[in-house]
Amino acid sequence: MTGIVITVVIVGGLALLLKWRRPAWYWLAFGALIASVRVLVTYGSVMDACNLTVSASRFRIMVARWFKKAMPPSRVPRIRRLRITRTGLVLRIRMRPGQDAFEYAAASDRLRHSFGMRQVTAREVRSGTVELAMTGYDILKRVQMPAKVDDGLLKVAVAMADDGSVAFRDYRRTPHALTLGATQSGKSVYQRRLVTALAPQPVALVGIDCKQGVELAPLARRLSALATTPEEALGLLEALVERMEGIYQVIRREQRISADIPDAEITADIWGLPEKIRPVPVVLTIDEVAELALVATRAEEKRRNRIVTALVRLAQLGRAAGIYLDIYGQRFGSELGDGITMLRAQLSGRTAHRVNDESSAKMAFGDINPDAVFAAIQIATGQPGTAITADATGSWSRIRTPHTTLRQAVNACNRHAHLTPHLPELADFRPALDLAPGKAAPAIESVTEAA
Ligand SMILES: Nc1ncnc2c1ncn2[C@@H]1O[C@H](COP(=O)(O)OP(=O)(O)OP(=O)(O)O)[C@@H](O)[C@H]1O
């Protein structure tokens, strides 16, 4: 048990004994304050013990020699800022000359033990400055998202990272993503979390779920289109490609580049278009991609090739037309056939839940960061929903989504069903809601949300 928790328990127990009536946050803040004092008091000796100090300057050593004085002590990196967070502390440190952020990252395990913290993560914030995020307890054991997060249109808080930060799925920054994981590793919960968070936003949600629609059909009231068989999926993808081409025409028309158009008004994607003609963005979520890519007969192979071609085109050109992809699967390697590695290269957001073998982890992170491959293999079976996430920059972190039940996702989709945009190109794939004529839609919160 970490220092913060022990401190909070002792202080909380004392408070109960003395009948000090204070809210829980008061004691948490008090505990974090005591932990930060402890970190500050032991800081110099811990940095020294973890080999994060540098020797005194040559000038001071020379002066000490001249005057036959004791050798000056090593220089400890300076603390620039200490911030108490909801989950622990963040120390911003000015590195000493000759140091690099990698030394701090390599020493993070030693720092964790020395400061008595649960987790220490080092990250370079700018040249010469490194930030140590310290957490006092296992954040991923029972995930609790902060009440306020910096989300927005097409930027949703999807999980907590083990350094106490919030992990976002930011569609405009990372338009397309691949999520892998063995069976029962937590992919569907992750997907539900995204759909639930996107449901209140002005976006069109489109689903392909060739597992007979078991995951996405219950969310149909908020889906603008849904395909549950490979044949439907092909039609839906080709209709999306058609929509994308239509949007490109609109952008091209609106560019009207001439000498008197100001630079800021020239656009190459939907976000630069005037709001009244801007097409609604589309998030396409594909559950179990192998169902689309695996074939048994020659006829199926033709269909599969057309599906993969449409997917590659959407991944290559969809961003400018406001079409974003979320692809889920157990594996995503060359065994799924031609074009799969080309498609994978376009899916720059990568998340891997627990995987069964190293090659699955390599499919997610082999081209991004070897450390992430190792971290993905180490995810234990006991914590479904835990995943490693990385992007094209090579940075990665361990995350876990808050548990979202199917009932919670269904309720969110039903509550926001009125926001479902009607996309004419995808009209043929609009899910039928199975309502008898004259029968009202089921009560939105007809069943209480499971805990
Ligand atoms: N973040 C989470 N927190 C707590 N429990 C979770 C979390 N994610 C998943 N689980 C639990 O793990 C189990 C498997 O989750 P899920 O159905 O999402 O896995 P999956 O990878 O989609 O499996 P499959 O591929 O077989 O459909 C479920 O019982 C679910 O409740």
Ligand as a Chemical Component Dictionary entry (heavy atoms), coordinates in Angstrom:
data_LIG
# 
_chem_comp.id                   LIG 
_chem_comp.type                 NON-POLYMER 
_chem_comp.pdbx_formal_charge   0 
_chem_comp.three_letter_code    LIG 
# 
loop_
_chem_comp_atom.comp_id 
_chem_comp_atom.atom_id 
_chem_comp_atom.alt_atom_id 
_chem_comp_atom.type_symbol 
_chem_comp_atom.charge 
_chem_comp_atom.model_Cartn_x 
_chem_comp_atom.model_Cartn_y 
_chem_comp_atom.model_Cartn_z 
_chem_comp_atom.pdbx_ordinal 
LIG N1  N1  N 0 -13.073 -1.836  -18.586 1  
LIG C1  C1  C 0 -13.622 -2.890  -18.017 2  
LIG N2  N2  N 0 -13.844 -2.924  -16.688 3  
LIG C2  C2  C 0 -14.402 -4.000  -16.107 4  
LIG N3  N3  N 0 -14.787 -5.117  -16.773 5  
LIG C3  C3  C 0 -14.584 -5.145  -18.093 6  
LIG C4  C4  C 0 -14.000 -4.044  -18.790 7  
LIG N4  N4  N 0 -13.921 -4.359  -20.089 8  
LIG C5  C5  C 0 -14.440 -5.603  -20.213 9  
LIG N5  N5  N 0 -14.843 -6.076  -19.023 10 
LIG C6  C6  C 0 -15.479 -7.375  -18.793 11 
LIG O1  O1  O 0 -14.749 -8.362  -19.495 12 
LIG C7  C7  C 0 -15.623 -9.247  -20.173 13 
LIG C8  C8  C 0 -15.277 -9.287  -21.664 14 
LIG O2  O2  O 0 -15.456 -8.015  -22.218 15 
LIG P1  P1  P 0 -15.840 -7.796  -23.746 16 
LIG O3  O3  O 0 -17.126 -8.468  -24.071 17 
LIG O4  O4  O 0 -15.762 -6.331  -24.010 18 
LIG O5  O5  O 0 -14.655 -8.564  -24.460 19 
LIG P2  P2  P 0 -14.410 -8.759  -26.019 20 
LIG O6  O6  O 0 -12.966 -8.579  -26.246 21 
LIG O7  O7  O 0 -15.333 -7.924  -26.816 22 
LIG O8  O8  O 0 -14.788 -10.287 -26.195 23 
LIG P3  P3  P 0 -15.303 -11.004 -27.546 24 
LIG O9  O9  O 0 -14.228 -10.798 -28.581 25 
LIG O10 O10 O 0 -15.431 -12.426 -27.117 26 
LIG O11 O11 O 0 -16.606 -10.361 -27.900 27 
LIG C9  C9  C 0 -17.031 -8.755  -19.913 28 
LIG O12 O12 O 0 -17.615 -9.562  -18.917 29 
LIG C10 C10 C 0 -16.878 -7.369  -19.394 30 
LIG O13 O13 O 0 -17.842 -7.052  -18.425 31 
# 
loop_
_chem_comp_bond.comp_id 
_chem_comp_bond.atom_id_1 
_chem_comp_bond.atom_id_2 
_chem_comp_bond.value_order 
_chem_comp_bond.pdbx_ordinal 
LIG N1  C1  SING 1  
LIG C1  N2  SING 2  
LIG C1  C4  DOUB 3  
LIG N2  C2  DOUB 4  
LIG C2  N3  SING 5  
LIG N3  C3  DOUB 6  
LIG C3  C4  SING 7  
LIG C3  N5  SING 8  
LIG C4  N4  SING 9  
LIG N4  C5  DOUB 10 
LIG C5  N5  SING 11 
LIG N5  C6  SING 12 
LIG C6  O1  SING 13 
LIG C6  C10 SING 14 
LIG O1  C7  SING 15 
LIG C7  C8  SING 16 
LIG C7  C9  SING 17 
LIG C8  O2  SING 18 
LIG O2  P1  SING 19 
LIG P1  O3  DOUB 20 
LIG P1  O4  SING 21 
LIG P1  O5  SING 22 
LIG O5  P2  SING 23 
LIG P2  O6  DOUB 24 
LIG P2  O7  SING 25 
LIG P2  O8  SING 26 
LIG O8  P3  SING 27 
LIG P3  O9  DOUB 28 
LIG P3  O10 SING 29 
LIG P3  O11 SING 30 
LIG C9  O12 SING 31 
LIG C9  C10 SING 32 
LIG C10 O13 SING 33 
# 
